[in-house]
Each structure stands twice: as C-alpha cells, then as structure tokens.
Amino acid sequence: MYDFPQDPKKIRARIRRYERALRREQASYGFINDGGGQRYLLGLLYLLMGDTAGALQSFAWFAQTFPDDGCDPVQYLCWRAGRCWG
C-alpha cells in the first residue's frame, strides 16, 4: 500500500521533503493542491519515528489546513488512535 522507509534518517528526510513541498505550494499558489497525498502521510511518518508529539502536531495542522477533507483511511485510523495518546 505505502512504501515507507525503515531507516529513521530516511523517514526524517522524507518528512522534511514533504513539509517543504507543501510549504512551497502554499507560498506559490496560496493553497495546497496535494495530488500526491503527502499531507496524509506526514502524521504516519512521525508515528514511524516514534514521535507522538510530532504526529499529533501534524494531525492538528491537517485539521486546521484542510477542515473539509475526509482523510485517507489509514491516516484517519492513526489520527484517532493518536487522540488517545495526546
């Protein structure tokens, strides 16, 4: 389904790459039209790193930035589980 890296350094690099791409798109166009679904993967990648606080922050950013988005099913499952941790 998803091809996630296993090495923590590679996971961190992917998180940074996705965050930069989303910020660039926001700055360039005034909105994010993320056809690749990177916005759905950020919280999951933080969870893979064991960074619960980062995941919760990512989910909060998602909720604020995309209030009408229905979520990806895997993201939704992790997000709901994350609310139990936070």
N, C-alpha and C positions, 0 to 999 in steps of 0.2 A: 504494500500500500504506500508507505512512505520510506524513502531511503535516507535514514538518519545516520550520521557518522557515529562511531563508537568512542573515538578519542576525545577527551574533554577539550583539548586545544582546538580541534576541528569543530566541535559543537559551538564553542565560544566564537570562533571565526565566522561560522555561519550566522549566528545570532547577530553579530556586528554587521555583517554584509546585508542581511535582511533589514535591519534597523536603518542603516544608511540609505538603502534603496527606497524605503518607504518615506524617509525624511526628504530625500531628493525629489521624489514625486510630489509630495505635499508642497515643497518650496517652488517647484517648477510650474505646477498646474493649479495649485490652490486646493487640491483634493487628492485623494488616493484612489486610483482605479487599479487595484492589485489583481490582475488577471491570473497571476501565478499562485495566489493563495498564501503568500508569505505571511500575511497578517494572522492567518490561522495557526501557523506553525511556531510562532515565537514563544508562546507560553509552554508548548510541549517541549521545545528545545531547552528552555530554562529548567523544566522538570527533569529532563535527562541529565542535566548538570547537577541536580540535587539542590538547585537554588529555588526554594519555595517562595521566598520573598520576591525574587525576580519574576517568577511565574505569576504571582498574584498582581504585581505591578503591571505586567504585560496584559493580563486579563482586564484589569481596570482601564488601561489605556484603550484596549479594544472596545470596551463597553462605551467609553466616552467618545471615541472617534467614529465608531460605526454603530450608533444606537439602534438602527433599524435592521441590522444584519442578523440573519438567523443562525449563524455559526456553522462550522464544519462539525459533523457528528463526533469525531474524536476530540476536537478542541472542546466541545460542549461537555463531554464526559469528564475530561481532565479539569475543566473550569469548575464544574460542580463539585468534584472531589476536592479541589483546591480551596473552596469556600469552607470546607470542614477543617482544613488546616489553619486557615487565617483567622 
